[in-house]
Amino acid sequence: MNDRFPVLSKISRVTKTVGWILIGVGCVAAFVGFVGAMSGIKGQEVQGMFGMTDHRGGMSQTTGGIVLFGGGFGAIAGLMLVIFAEVVGVLFAIEGNTREGSKFFGGAPGGRLPDGDDSGER
């Protein structure tokens, strides 16, 4: 956790957690949708009116496709959230390294080079 930006650190941590949950749920949903779409899972066969049979409680191929698409979309959205949280962590690392480098080179107030040369030429 970054002591200088505690709220952003917490938001990053929550975002990463939600992202991993979405990835897990999305992958499971995509797998269930894929299996349902490929096999046309049928539920219990029930004798309907006029001698017609009806399947209840199953998953049609269309429903399986929708679940597959939704699960894949959820997994991708979760991946984007995890990436966002990691980018925040990288920015914290860059800020910390910049601060340490500035202390090492003696500050550089006003944007001046550490040796006092403002010309920009070396």
N, C-alpha and C positions, 0 to 999 in steps of 0.2 A: 504494500500500500504506500502510495506517495503521500508524505506528510504535508506537502505544500498544497495539494489538491485532493483533499479527502472525499469530497462529494463525487468528483469525477472518477476517483478510484472505485468507489462503491458502485456507481452506475456501470462502470466497466465490468466489475465482477458480476453484478446482477445480469447484465446483458450477456456475458459469456455463459452463465448458468442457464439462462432461458434458451440461448442458442443451442447448447448441448442437449437440453431436453427436447427441443424441436427436432433436432437431427435424429435422436433416438426414436421418438414417436413417428416422425415422418418415414424413417426407414422401415419400421414395423408395419405402418399403414401401407406403404408402397409394396411391401412383400405380400401382405394379405390381399391387396388389390390385384397384384400380378397373378397370384395363385387363383383368386376368384375369377379373374378374366380369362385365364387360360383353361381352367377346368370347368367353368360354368357350375360352380358349387350348387348343388340342389339340396333343398331342405327336405322336410318330411313330405312324403307323397300322400295326398288326401283325396279321397273319392268325392268329387264334386257333384253338382246337379246334372242330371241327364246323362250320367255315366262318364262324364269327363274327369280326367285326373288333373289335380292341381298340386303344384309344389309350393309349399309355404316355408318361410324361414330361410330361404337360400339366397344366393347372390347371383344376379344375372351378369352377363358379360359386360353390359353397359355400366352397371353399378361398380363392378370390379375395375373397369377402366377409369371411372371417376375417382374411386378411392386411390388407385395407382397414381393418377395425376395429382390429386391433392396431397398424397404422402410425399411424392417427389418434390412438389412445390414447397411443402413444409420443411423438408430436409434442406433444400437449397436456401430457404429463408433463414433457417437456423445456422447454416454455414456462413451466411453473410453477417449475421449477428456476432458469431465467434470471430470472424475476420475483423469486424469493427472494434471489438474489445481488444484484440491483439494489436491493432494499429494504435489504440490509445496507449497500450503498454510500451510500444516502440517509441512513441512520442515522449513518454515519461523518461525512457532511457536516454533519448537524445538530449532532453532538457538537462538531465542529471550530468551527462558527460560534458555538455557545453559549460555547465556551471563549474565542474571540476577543472576543465581546461582553462577557464577564465581565472580561477584561483591560482592555478599553476603558473600562468603567464603574467600574473600580477594585476589582473583586473582589466585593463584596457578601457578606462573611462572615456566617454565621448566618442567611442569607436576608433580611437587611435591605436596604432600598432604598438606592441609592447616596447619596442626600442625607441618610440617617440617619433618615428618617421611617418609623416602624413602624406607623402608624395605618392605612395602606392607602388613605387618602383623599388626593385631590389637588385 
